[in-house]
Amino acid sequence: MEPQLFSAYPVRDEQSARLIRHFIRVVSQFFDFCDEQRHFARTVPERARSDVTLANAMMACAARHLSLTEGLDRTIADACYQKCLEAFIPAIATRVDDETMLAVTVILRFMEELEVPITGRDSQDHLMGTQAIVRTYEQHSDIQADTSGLLRAAKMAALRQDMYMSLTTQRPMMLTRRGMFPQTSEGMPEQWSDDEWANAAVGHCSDVLEYVFSVEQRSIDRYQILQAANEEWRLSKPASFAPYYVDHSPGSASPNLSFVADWHTMGSMYNLLASLLLKAHDPTLPRLGPSRRIAVASADEEIRKSTLAMAGIARSNPDTQSALLVASMAIAMFGDRLTAQAEQQAVDHVLEQTQAKCGWPTGAARQMLQTAWQCV
């Protein structure tokens, strides 16, 4: 049955209730993994009581996710999406500086991401809408100065979505941490909460992507600053970020590293991803001769270990499904460095689980890796 699309709670049909519940309990985790306040699980549903555009976006996204993971009739998601657009298109013209509209746009962008393989074609329609709204905030310092919790959470989601596109299409970042959060310190303040530490790792990774895929020549000085920041985060992070269980059994292709909370898991994942990118784009490596061959082999070995570590973290923390997504991004980019069959099978399983549990299409990435491994 097609859900009743509404402007206020309580809803009157079971299908709508199921979609709202699925968004709160499952889909919101893909936005809230570095947010102790869980704004997409708590604030967004409350805002949806009086905002039909946001309510329909929630249900459309939940329906699409359920269609990919549990076989829900796809036409339900399509109907929800059309209803959402009917309210969204006229609203975006007059509410471009509304934080609720930014939340709507990143939710719709997540739906787009679910439709596109990691290495596939992407229209990026809602990503461009997100960028337009974010730039409105950047241009108005009065809006920037009074950043609410939901606005900051939505902007972080927008930044991560742009990071995903930068990495998978190897294009420059369209959004930057400095532009979105000009008040953010480069240092590591002791008074930061754990989720702020995790977001610092995300922001650092965005800085690395900005450097790696910049159209300008990459300077060694900037590289060394980023390398130092990556190491500083690892050395300075609170003790709460240490895994509560570690197992490097010789028989396992990837380590088991279990963390207490989502933000501990994801902060570690983004720090590792940034480290991988820096190792793969090191301008200090020798350019010619035997020394280059030795240096490249050493870098590839470090990349191999870090990729397996990310796969292990994703496998060890099944309740943090976003870890599967970030691990899959790393595997798609760097999995070709793995030569042992057991290691290849381990990362292929992560890609398989990402599609099965998250609804994220990984078939194209798996096929490309299989082809690359056959060439080794």
Buried (B, 14 or more C-beta within 10 A) or exposed (E): EBBEBBEEBEBEBEBBBBBBEBBBEBBBBBBBBBBBBBBBBBBBBEBBEEBBBBBBBBBBBBBBBBBBBEEBBEEBBBBBBEBBBBBBEEBBEEBBEBBBBBBBBBBBBBBBBBEBBBBEEBEBEBBEBBBEBBBBBBEEEEBBEEBEEBBBBBBBBBBBBBBBBBBBEEEBBBBBBBBBBEEEEEEBEEEBEBBBBBBBBBBBBBBBBBBBBEEEEBEEEBBEBBBEBBEBBEEBBBEEBEBEEEEEEEEBBBBBBBBBBBBBBBBBBBBBBBBBBBBBBBBEBEEEEEEEEEBEEEBBEBBBBBBBBBBBBBBBBEEBBBBBBBBBBBBBBBBBBBEEEEBBEBBBBBBBBBBEBBBBBBBBBBEBBEEBBEEE
